[in-house]
Amino acid sequence: MSPLMWAVGGGCLLAVARAAAAGRHPVRSVLAGALCGLSGLAAVALLSPYTGVTLPLNAFTGFVAAVLGLPGVILLLLIPLL
């Protein structure tokens, strides 16, 4: 991976950690967001034979889904449209 990808990933982690720290239960909110994101990624993968919408299951998509949650999965789905 390039240094730019590491920098962007670190920035995302920092932003998520800062936003989670503002709440009453920071660990719970981070885990809930990661669970929702990974569940959304799994749902896209399981429904791809029926919908025709696919996302590659690799380290990058898993990282985006775990760190950014469901908005990250939606972003991954919208990137090909840009």
C-alpha positions as CSV (number, residue, x, y, z in Angstrom):
1,M,0.0,0.0,0.0
2,S,1.2,3.5,-0.8
3,P,2.0,6.0,1.9
4,L,-1.0,8.1,0.9
5,M,-3.3,5.2,1.6
6,W,-1.8,4.9,5.0
7,A,-2.2,8.6,5.7
8,V,-5.9,8.6,4.6
9,G,-6.6,5.5,6.7
10,G,-4.9,7.0,9.7
11,G,-6.9,10.2,9.2
12,C,-10.1,8.2,9.1
13,L,-9.2,6.3,12.2
14,L,-8.4,9.6,14.0
15,A,-11.7,11.2,12.9
16,V,-13.7,8.1,14.1
17,A,-11.9,7.9,17.4
18,R,-12.4,11.6,18.0
19,A,-16.1,11.4,17.2
20,A,-16.6,8.3,19.3
21,A,-14.8,9.9,22.3
22,A,-17.4,12.7,22.4
23,G,-20.2,10.2,23.3
24,R,-21.0,8.6,26.6
25,H,-19.9,5.1,25.5
26,P,-17.1,5.5,23.0
27,V,-16.1,1.8,22.8
28,R,-19.7,0.7,22.3
29,S,-20.3,3.3,19.6
30,V,-17.2,2.3,17.7
31,L,-18.0,-1.4,17.9
32,A,-21.6,-0.8,16.8
33,G,-20.5,1.3,13.8
34,A,-18.0,-1.4,12.8
35,L,-20.6,-4.1,13.2
36,C,-23.1,-2.2,11.1
37,G,-20.5,-1.6,8.4
38,L,-19.4,-5.2,8.2
39,S,-23.0,-6.4,8.2
40,G,-23.8,-4.1,5.3
41,L,-20.7,-5.4,3.4
42,A,-21.9,-8.9,4.1
43,A,-25.4,-8.1,2.9
44,V,-24.1,-6.7,-0.3
45,A,-22.0,-9.8,-0.9
46,L,-24.8,-12.2,-0.1
47,L,-27.3,-10.4,-2.2
48,S,-25.0,-9.8,-5.2
49,P,-26.4,-12.8,-7.2
50,Y,-29.9,-11.3,-7.0
51,T,-29.0,-7.6,-7.4
52,G,-26.0,-7.7,-9.7
53,V,-24.2,-5.2,-7.4
54,T,-20.8,-6.5,-6.2
55,L,-18.1,-5.2,-4.0
56,P,-14.7,-7.0,-3.9
57,L,-14.1,-8.5,-0.4
58,N,-10.5,-7.5,0.4
59,A,-8.6,-5.7,3.1
60,F,-9.5,-2.2,1.8
61,T,-13.2,-2.7,1.7
62,G,-13.1,-4.4,5.1
63,F,-11.2,-1.5,6.5
64,V,-13.6,1.0,5.1
65,A,-16.6,-0.9,6.3
66,A,-15.2,-1.4,9.8
67,V,-13.9,2.2,10.3
68,L,-16.6,4.2,8.5
69,G,-19.5,1.9,9.1
70,L,-22.5,1.8,6.9
71,P,-21.8,5.2,5.3
72,G,-18.5,3.7,4.2
73,V,-20.2,0.8,2.5
74,I,-22.5,3.2,0.7
75,L,-19.5,5.3,-0.4
76,L,-17.9,2.1,-1.8
77,L,-21.1,1.5,-3.8
78,L,-21.1,5.0,-5.1
79,I,-17.4,5.3,-6.1
80,P,-17.9,3.6,-9.5
81,L,-20.6,6.2,-10.4
82,L,-18.1,9.1,-10.1
